[in-house]
Amino acid sequence: MTRIGTSELDVRPLCLGTNTFGWTSDEAESHRVLDAFVDAGGDFLDTADVYSAWSDGGAGISETIIGSWFAKSGKRDAVVLATKVGKAPGLDDLRADTIRRGVDASLQRLRTDRIDLYWAHADDEGTPLAETLGAFDELVTAGKVRAIGASNYSAPRLEEALETSRREGFASYVALQNHYNLVERGEYEERTADVVAANGLAMVPYSALASGFLTGKYRPGQLADSQRQAKAAAYLDDPRGPRVLAALDEVAAAHGTDVTSVALAWLAQQDTVVAPIASARTVEQLPTLLAAADLQLTQDELAALERASR
C-alpha cells in the first residue's frame, strides 16, 4: 500500500481509470470489470463528471455506472474513489458555485455520501485560486470530500495554489494528475516533478499506456482497430516509439510477462508516482494491468527503458 501525498488515503499502486464506462464498455461489462478489479485486490478508482461526454451516454455516465455498481455490490467502502470537476458541459470552470453544484451532482450519481479524492480537472486561470481552494476547503470541512488534487496544472500554477492554501489556511492539494508515461516524459519531469517532490505530493499519472501504444498492439505495419488508434499510432512516427517497444519486449520476455505490465511497472517505480491510471474495456484486459502492481523491475531494466525513452 502507498499513501496519497499528505492525505490519509492508502492505495495499491494501480488506479483503474473508468473513462471507458458507458463509452466502449456497457454497464454490464463495466460492473464485471469493477468486480474483477476489486476481487483481485484493486482499491483505487478514478472517474470524472465529464466522462463520457463524447459517447451516447453523455457526461456523467461513468459516475452513474459506478453508482449503480456500489448499490448492487455493496463495495463502496472497499475502494478509494476519485472524481473530478471543471470540464463537464455547464460546469467547465472552477468557480465556487460550479464546485458546489458539481460535487452534489457527482455524489448523487455515485450514490455515496463522500468522495475520497476530488480533482480540479483542469486549471482555470479565470477564477482566483483563493475562490477555488476556498470552495474545496468547504467541502472537506463538510465531509463531502476527504482530500483534493490538481489535474493538468503547470509547475508555476501548482506552486501558486499550494502557497494560496498555506496563506489562507485552506485544504491543500495532496496529489497531481498529469500526462506522464514512457513516451511522454518531458512535460512532467522537466519541472513539475520537482514541485510535487518538494511539497510531499503524490503523482497519479493519466494516459499511463499512451492511448494504448504501450500495450504493444500498435507496431510498424500493424495497427489495431480501436477508438484510440490515431493517437497511439502517432508514436510510431517518433524515433523513440519503436525503441521503447523493443526495450519493453526485452524486459517483458525476461519476466515472462506482458509489455503492458512492464510499462506500468516502470511508471510506478518513478519517484513521486503513487499509482498510474490505466483503464480496462473488458475483464480480459485486467490481468496485465493488475500484474504491474507486483512487478519489480531491476535497476538495469529501469536503465534500459530510460535510455530507450530519451
Phi, psi and chi 1 to 4 in degrees:
 res  aa     phi    psi   chi1   chi2   chi3   chi4
   1 MET       -  143.4  -59.1  -67.2  -75.7      -
   2 THR  -127.3  150.0   53.8      -      -      -
   3 ARG   -93.6  142.0  178.6  145.8  -67.1 -169.8
   4 ILE   -84.9   95.2  -60.7  176.6      -      -
   5 GLY    55.9 -132.9      -      -      -      -
   6 THR   -94.5   12.6   56.3      -      -      -
   7 SER   -79.5 -174.9   74.6      -      -      -
   8 GLU  -106.2   19.4  -64.1 -179.4   -8.3      -
   9 LEU   -96.8  123.4  -55.8  172.1      -      -
  10 ASP  -112.2  135.0  -65.3  -45.9      -      -
  11 VAL  -139.5  160.7  -66.0      -      -      -
  12 ARG   -75.9  157.7  -70.0 -159.9   72.9 -156.2
  13 PRO   -79.6   44.9   28.8  -35.6      -      -
  14 LEU  -154.6  130.4  176.0   70.3      -      -
  15 CYS  -112.4  130.8 -179.2      -      -      -
  16 LEU   -85.2  115.9 -179.7   67.0      -      -
  17 GLY   -80.2  142.6      -      -      -      -
  18 THR  -122.2   26.2   64.0      -      -      -
  19 ASN   -72.5  -10.3   62.8  -27.6      -      -
  20 THR   -82.3  -18.3   61.5      -      -      -
  21 PHE   -66.3  125.8  -68.5    1.7      -      -
  22 GLY    81.0   -0.5      -      -      -      -
  23 TRP  -115.3  -80.4  175.1   30.1      -      -
  24 THR   -97.8   -3.1   55.3      -      -      -
  25 SER  -126.4  123.7  -51.7      -      -      -
  26 ASP   -76.3  177.2   63.0   18.3      -      -
  27 GLU   -60.9  -43.4 -177.9  170.0   13.7      -
  28 ALA   -62.5  -44.8      -      -      -      -
  29 GLU   -69.0  -36.7 -173.1   62.6   22.8      -
  30 SER   -60.6  -42.1  -60.8      -      -      -
  31 HIS   -63.7  -39.8  -76.7 -171.3      -      -
  32 ARG   -64.8  -39.7  -74.0 -168.8  -74.1  -89.5
  33 VAL   -62.1  -45.8  167.7      -      -      -
  34 LEU   -62.2  -44.7  -72.6  164.6      -      -
  35 ASP   -60.8  -46.7  -81.1  -34.8      -      -
  36 ALA   -64.9  -39.6      -      -      -      -
  37 PHE   -62.4  -49.7  179.2   70.1      -      -
  38 VAL   -70.1  -40.4  172.0      -      -      -
  39 ASP   -63.5  -24.9  -69.2  -12.2      -      -
  40 ALA   -89.2    2.8      -      -      -      -
  41 GLY   106.4   -4.8      -      -      -      -
  42 GLY   -67.1  147.6      -      -      -      -
  43 ASP  -147.2   13.5   62.2   -0.1      -      -
  44 PHE  -131.8  118.5 -168.5    8.6      -      -
  45 LEU  -116.8  139.6  -56.2  179.5      -      -
  46 ASP  -126.1  127.1 -176.5   79.3      -      -
  47 THR  -138.8 -167.7 -172.7      -      -      -
  48 ALA  -162.2  153.6      -      -      -      -
  49 ASP   -67.0  -20.0   59.5   -4.0      -      -
  50 VAL   -85.4  -14.2   73.8      -      -      -
  51 TYR   -76.2  127.2  -62.1  163.7      -      -
  52 SER  -119.1   92.4  -60.7      -      -      -
  53 ALA   -59.6  -23.3      -      -      -      -
  54 TRP   -85.6   -1.8   49.0   87.2      -      -
  55 SER  -107.0  175.2   72.4      -      -      -
  56 ASP   -64.5  -28.9  -68.5  -20.9      -      -
  57 GLY   -69.8  -29.3      -      -      -      -
  58 GLY    82.7  174.8      -      -      -      -
  59 ALA   -59.0  138.4      -      -      -      -
  60 GLY    93.4   -9.7      -      -      -      -
  61 ILE   -66.7  -36.6 -173.6   61.6      -      -
  62 SER   -62.4  -45.8  174.8      -      -      -
  63 GLU   -61.9  -41.3  -70.4 -176.6  -29.8      -
  64 THR   -61.5  -41.7  -61.1      -      -      -
  65 ILE   -66.4  -41.4  -72.5  172.8      -      -
  66 ILE   -63.4  -41.7  -66.5  170.0      -      -
  67 GLY   -61.4  -41.5      -      -      -      -
  68 SER   -67.0  -32.8   65.4      -      -      -
  69 TRP   -67.8  -41.7  176.2   72.0      -      -
  70 PHE   -56.7  -47.1  -76.1  151.1      -      -
  71 ALA   -63.9  -37.9      -      -      -      -
  72 LYS   -77.9  -40.8  175.3 -177.5  173.9 -177.5
  73 SER   -94.2  -24.8   68.8      -      -      -
  74 GLY    70.0   23.3      -      -      -      -
  75 LYS  -103.5   19.5  -66.0  176.9 -179.5  177.1
  76 ARG   -55.7  -42.6  168.9   63.4 -176.1   94.0
  77 ASP   -76.2   -4.3  -67.7  -22.1      -      -
  78 ALA   -87.0   -6.5      -      -      -      -
  79 VAL  -130.5  154.6  -59.0      -      -      -
  80 VAL   -92.8  118.5  170.5      -      -      -
  81 LEU  -104.2  124.2  172.1   65.3      -      -
  82 ALA  -120.1  136.0      -      -      -      -
  83 THR  -141.1  179.0 -168.7      -      -      -
  84 LYS  -136.0  160.2  -49.9  178.9 -169.2   73.3
  85 VAL  -137.1  147.5   65.0      -      -      -
  86 GLY   125.5   -5.4      -      -      -      -
  87 LYS  -128.8   -9.5  -80.5 -166.9  173.6 -176.0
  88 ALA   -71.6  149.5      -      -      -      -
  89 PRO   -54.5  127.4  -26.1   35.4      -      -
  90 GLY    83.1   -9.8      -      -      -      -
  91 LEU  -132.7   41.8  -64.9  169.0      -      -
  92 ASP  -102.7   47.5   51.7   -5.8      -      -
  93 ASP  -155.5 -177.7   57.3   58.9      -      -
  94 LEU  -120.9   36.8  -66.8  176.8      -      -
  95 ARG   -71.4  157.6  -67.6  179.5  -63.4  178.3
  96 ALA   -58.2  -44.5      -      -      -      -
  97 ASP   -65.5  -37.2 -179.1   62.2      -      -
  98 THR   -61.7  -45.0  -61.8      -      -      -
  99 ILE   -63.8  -42.8  -68.6  170.0      -      -
 100 ARG   -64.1  -45.2  -65.5 -174.7 -168.4  109.3
 101 ARG   -67.9  -38.2  -71.9 -173.0  -67.1  121.2
 102 GLY   -64.2  -44.0      -      -      -      -
 103 VAL   -66.1  -40.7   75.2      -      -      -
 104 ASP   -65.4  -39.6  -72.9  -19.6      -      -
 105 ALA   -65.6  -41.7      -      -      -      -
 106 SER   -65.0  -43.8  -73.3      -      -      -
 107 LEU   -60.2  -39.1  -72.5  169.1      -      -
 108 GLN   -66.0  -45.8 -176.2  174.3   12.5      -
 109 ARG   -65.3  -38.1  -74.8 -170.7  -67.3  -93.0
 110 LEU   -80.0  -10.8  -71.3  160.5      -      -
 111 ARG    55.3   48.8  -58.0 -163.1 -155.7 -178.2
 112 THR  -141.2  165.9 -174.5      -      -      -
 113 ASP  -101.7   -1.9   61.3   -9.0      -      -
 114 ARG  -157.3  152.7   83.8  -80.4 -176.6 -165.6
 115 ILE  -109.4  127.9  -67.2  162.8      -      -
 116 ASP   -72.3  -42.1  -63.1  -51.0      -      -
 117 LEU  -137.0  115.9  179.5   58.1      -      -
 118 TYR  -109.8  117.2 -159.8   32.5      -      -
 119 TRP   -94.9  138.7  -61.1  100.2      -      -
 120 ALA   -76.5  112.0      -      -      -      -
 121 HIS   -67.8  -30.6 -158.9  162.0      -      -
 122 ALA  -155.7  147.1      -      -      -      -
 123 ASP   -60.5  141.1 -172.0   14.8      -      -
 124 ASP  -123.3   94.1  172.5   16.4      -      -
 125 GLU   -72.2  -11.1  -64.9 -169.7   16.3      -
 126 GLY   -83.7   -8.2      -      -      -      -
 127 THR  -116.0  131.1  -59.8      -      -      -
 128 PRO   -56.6  137.6  -23.7   33.6      -      -
 129 LEU   -59.2  -33.9  -77.4  166.0      -      -
 130 ALA   -63.1  -34.8      -      -      -      -
 131 GLU   -68.7  -46.7  178.7  179.6  -14.7      -
 132 THR   -60.2  -51.2  -64.6      -      -      -
 133 LEU   -71.6  -30.6  -68.8  160.8      -      -
 134 GLY   -63.3  -39.8      -      -      -      -
 135 ALA   -67.4  -42.7      -      -      -      -
 136 PHE   -61.1  -40.7  -79.8  135.3      -      -
 137 ASP   -60.5  -40.0 -175.3   72.0      -      -
 138 GLU   -58.4  -41.9  -71.5  176.4   15.2      -
 139 LEU   -66.9  -38.9  -58.2 -175.7      -      -
 140 VAL   -65.6  -44.9  173.0      -      -      -
 141 THR   -61.6  -37.7  -59.5      -      -      -
 142 ALA   -76.8  -11.6      -      -      -      -
 143 GLY    84.5    5.2      -      -      -      -
 144 LYS   -74.3  -26.0  -67.1 -178.4  177.8 -177.9
 145 VAL  -133.9  138.1  169.2      -      -      -
 146 ARG   -92.0  -34.7  -65.9 -179.9   63.6 -168.6
 147 ALA  -154.2  160.0      -      -      -      -
 148 ILE  -124.8  152.8   57.7  172.8      -      -
 149 GLY  -140.3  165.6      -      -      -      -
 150 ALA  -114.9  137.8      -      -      -      -
 151 SER  -124.4  140.1 -179.1      -      -      -
 152 ASN    59.9   42.9  -62.6  -58.0      -      -
 153 TYR  -104.7  140.0  -88.0   55.1      -      -
 154 SER   -77.6  165.2   66.4      -      -      -
 155 ALA   -57.6  -49.0      -      -      -      -
 156 PRO   -61.1  -41.2  -24.1   34.6      -      -
 157 ARG   -71.3  -34.4  -73.0  -73.6  -73.4  175.8
 158 LEU   -64.9  -44.5 -179.2   59.3      -      -
 159 GLU   -59.5  -42.7  -74.8 -177.7  -52.0      -
 160 GLU   -64.7  -38.9 -172.5  179.1   -9.6      -
 161 ALA   -65.5  -42.9      -      -      -      -
 162 LEU   -64.6  -40.0  -64.0  170.7      -      -
 163 GLU   -66.4  -38.3  175.9   53.6   35.3      -
 164 THR   -61.8  -44.2  -61.5      -      -      -
 165 SER   -62.2  -41.2  -72.3      -      -      -
 166 ARG   -64.2  -44.7  -76.0 -170.4  -71.2  -95.3
 167 ARG   -66.9  -40.6 -176.5 -179.7   67.1 -113.6
 168 GLU   -91.7   -8.7  -57.7  -66.9  -21.5      -
 169 GLY    75.3   25.3      -      -      -      -
 170 PHE   -88.9  161.1  -67.2  149.8      -      -
 171 ALA   -54.6  144.8      -      -      -      -
 172 SER  -116.4  150.8 -175.6      -      -      -
 173 TYR   -58.8  134.0  -68.2  139.4      -      -
 174 VAL  -107.7   -9.2  -58.6      -      -      -
 175 ALA  -152.3  160.1      -      -      -      -
 176 LEU  -125.6  136.6  177.8   71.5      -      -
 177 GLN  -120.5   99.9 -176.1  179.9  145.2      -
 178 ASN  -125.8  171.7  -83.9   15.4      -      -
 179 HIS   -73.8  124.0 -165.9 -170.6      -      -
 180 TYR  -163.7  128.2 -176.2   38.6      -      -
 181 ASN  -166.2 -174.8   56.4   55.3      -      -
 182 LEU   -62.6  -25.9  -98.2  170.1      -      -
 183 VAL  -110.6    6.5  -72.1      -      -      -
 184 GLU  -136.1   81.1  -65.2  -76.9   -3.4      -
 185 ARG  -111.1  -35.2  -61.2 -179.5   57.3 -177.8
 186 GLY   -58.4  -46.7      -      -      -      -
 187 GLU   -57.4  -43.6 -177.6 -179.2    2.2      -
 188 TYR   -80.9  -46.9  178.4   64.7      -      -
 189 GLU   -73.3  -27.8  -69.2 -179.2   -5.5      -
 190 GLU   -67.1  -31.6  -75.9  172.3    8.3      -
 191 ARG  -150.5  -39.4 -173.2  174.5  177.7 -162.9
 192 THR   -61.9  -36.2  -45.4      -      -      -
 193 ALA   -58.4  -35.8      -      -      -      -
 194 ASP   -65.7  -38.6  -70.1  -21.9      -      -
 195 VAL   -65.7  -43.5  178.0      -      -      -
 196 VAL   -60.1  -47.8  170.0      -      -      -
 197 ALA   -66.3  -43.2      -      -      -      -
 198 ALA   -65.2  -24.7      -      -      -      -
 199 ASN  -108.8    9.6  -70.4  -81.9      -      -
 200 GLY    68.6   25.1      -      -      -      -
 201 LEU   -82.6  166.7  -86.5   63.1      -      -
 202 ALA  -108.5  143.4      -      -      -      -
 203 MET  -100.7  128.0  175.0   59.1  164.5      -
 204 VAL  -123.4   84.3 -177.3      -      -      -
 205 PRO   -72.5  138.4   22.0  -28.7      -      -
 206 TYR   -97.8  168.4   69.7   80.4      -      -
 207 SER    52.9   43.4 -164.5      -      -      -
 208 ALA   -61.3  -24.8      -      -      -      -
 209 LEU  -108.4   18.0  -67.0  170.7      -      -
 210 ALA    52.4   56.2      -      -      -      -
 211 SER    56.3   30.5  -61.6      -      -      -
 212 GLY    95.3  -10.3      -      -      -      -
 213 PHE   -59.9  -39.4  176.7   72.6      -      -
 214 LEU   -80.6    6.7  -64.6  173.7      -      -
 215 THR   -83.0  -13.4   66.1      -      -      -
 216 GLY    86.2    1.8      -      -      -      -
 217 LYS   -84.1   -7.5   64.4 -176.8  179.8 -178.9
 218 TYR  -111.1  113.9  -58.3   92.4      -      -
 219 ARG  -139.9  165.1  -64.7  175.3 -176.3  -92.6
 220 PRO   -52.5  124.6  -28.2   37.1      -      -
 221 GLY    76.1    6.9      -      -      -      -
 222 GLN  -141.4   99.9  175.7 -172.4  -34.0      -
 223 LEU  -116.8  123.8  -63.8  179.9      -      -
 224 ALA   -75.5  147.2      -      -      -      -
 225 ASP   -84.9  104.5 -177.1   17.3      -      -
 226 SER  -153.1  169.0   78.4      -      -      -
 227 GLN   -63.7  -22.3  -62.0  -81.0   -4.2      -
 228 ARG  -108.6   14.3  -61.1  176.5  177.5 -179.8
 229 GLN   -57.5  -45.4  176.2  177.6  -65.4      -
 230 ALA   -60.8  -45.2      -      -      -      -
 231 LYS   -64.8  -47.9  -83.5 -172.0  177.2 -179.6
 232 ALA   -65.2  -43.1      -      -      -      -
 233 ALA   -64.5  -25.1      -      -      -      -
 234 ALA   -61.4  -27.1      -      -      -      -
 235 TYR   -69.3  -18.8  -69.9  110.4      -      -
 236 LEU   -70.9  -20.2  -69.1  173.4      -      -
 237 ASP   -82.5  -10.8  -64.3  -31.6      -      -
 238 ASP   -93.4  128.3 -176.8  -30.7      -      -
 239 PRO   -54.1  -27.6  -24.1   33.7      -      -
 240 ARG   -69.8  -28.3  -68.3  176.1  -54.9  145.6
 241 GLY   -56.1  -60.3      -      -      -      -
 242 PRO   -60.5  -34.1  -26.1   36.6      -      -
 243 ARG   -61.9  -44.9  -78.7 -154.6  -46.0  -94.1
 244 VAL   -63.8  -42.5  166.6      -      -      -
 245 LEU   -61.9  -40.0  -69.7  179.1      -      -
 246 ALA   -64.3  -42.1      -      -      -      -
 247 ALA   -66.2  -40.6      -      -      -      -
 248 LEU   -62.2  -41.8  -74.0  170.4      -      -
 249 ASP   -58.2  -43.5  -74.4  -21.5      -      -
 250 GLU   -66.2  -45.2 -173.7  172.8  -18.1      -
 251 VAL   -67.7  -41.9  175.0      -      -      -
 252 ALA   -60.6  -41.1      -      -      -      -
 253 ALA   -63.5  -38.4      -      -      -      -
 254 ALA   -64.5  -30.6      -      -      -      -
 255 HIS  -100.4   -3.9  -73.3  -89.3      -      -
 256 GLY    63.1   39.0      -      -      -      -
 257 THR  -131.0 -171.2 -168.7      -      -      -
 258 ASP   -98.4  152.2 -168.6  -86.5      -      -
 259 VAL   -63.0  -31.0  -64.8      -      -      -
 260 THR   -57.5  -46.9  -61.0      -      -      -
 261 SER   -62.4  -40.1  -54.1      -      -      -
 262 VAL   -66.9  -43.7  176.0      -      -      -
 263 ALA   -60.6  -41.6      -      -      -      -
 264 LEU   -70.9  -38.2  -68.6  172.8      -      -
 265 ALA   -64.8  -39.3      -      -      -      -
 266 TRP   -58.0  -45.5  175.8   86.7      -      -
 267 LEU   -65.1  -43.8 -160.5   49.8      -      -
 268 ALA   -63.6  -24.2      -      -      -      -
 269 GLN   -92.5    5.6  -74.0 -179.6 -121.0      -
 270 GLN   -81.7  145.2  -61.0  -51.4  -63.0      -
 271 ASP   -55.4  139.4  -69.9  -17.4      -      -
 272 THR    80.4  -17.6   72.1      -      -      -
 273 VAL   -79.2  129.6  171.8      -      -      -
 274 VAL  -100.9  -46.5  166.1      -      -      -
 275 ALA  -157.4  112.7      -      -      -      -
 276 PRO   -65.7  149.5  -14.1   26.7      -      -
 277 ILE   -98.8  128.5  -60.0  172.0      -      -
 278 ALA  -141.7  142.4      -      -      -      -
 279 SER  -107.4  156.3   58.7      -      -      -
 280 ALA  -128.5  122.3      -      -      -      -
 281 ARG   -77.1  -30.6 -178.6  173.5   49.9   82.2
 282 THR  -135.4  164.6   64.7      -      -      -
 283 VAL   -60.7  -35.1  170.5      -      -      -
 284 GLU   -63.4  -22.0  -71.7   72.6   25.1      -
 285 GLN   -84.3   -9.3  -67.9  176.9  -18.0      -
 286 LEU   -71.5  -42.7  -90.5  176.8      -      -
 287 PRO   -53.6  -41.2  -29.1   37.1      -      -
 288 THR   -69.6  -28.9   55.8      -      -      -
 289 LEU   -70.7  -48.4  -53.3 -174.9      -      -
 290 LEU   -63.9  -32.9  -68.4  162.0      -      -
 291 ALA   -62.4  -27.6      -      -      -      -
 292 ALA   -62.6  -30.6      -      -      -      -
 293 ALA   -64.9  -24.2      -      -      -      -
 294 ASP  -110.5    6.8  -60.9  -45.5      -      -
 295 LEU   -95.2  118.8  177.9   59.5      -      -
 296 GLN  -108.2  115.5 -166.5   70.8   20.0      -
 297 LEU   -85.0  147.5  -56.1 -178.1      -      -
 298 THR   -78.0  166.4   67.6      -      -      -
 299 GLN   -63.0  -36.0  -70.5  -56.9  -50.7      -
 300 ASP   -65.3  -39.6  -74.6  -13.9      -      -
 301 GLU   -69.0  -40.7  -70.4  165.9  -17.9      -
 302 LEU   -62.1  -40.0  -69.9  170.0      -      -
 303 ALA   -66.3  -39.3      -      -      -      -
 304 ALA   -64.3  -41.3      -      -      -      -
 305 LEU   -68.3  -35.3  -69.1  165.9      -      -
 306 GLU   -60.7  -47.4  163.7   79.3   17.5      -
 307 ARG   -65.0  -41.7  -71.7 -168.3  -59.9  -89.7
 308 ALA   -66.1  -30.1      -      -      -      -
 309 SER   -95.1    0.8   61.4      -      -      -
 310 ARG   -85.5      -  -77.2  -65.8  178.4 -169.5
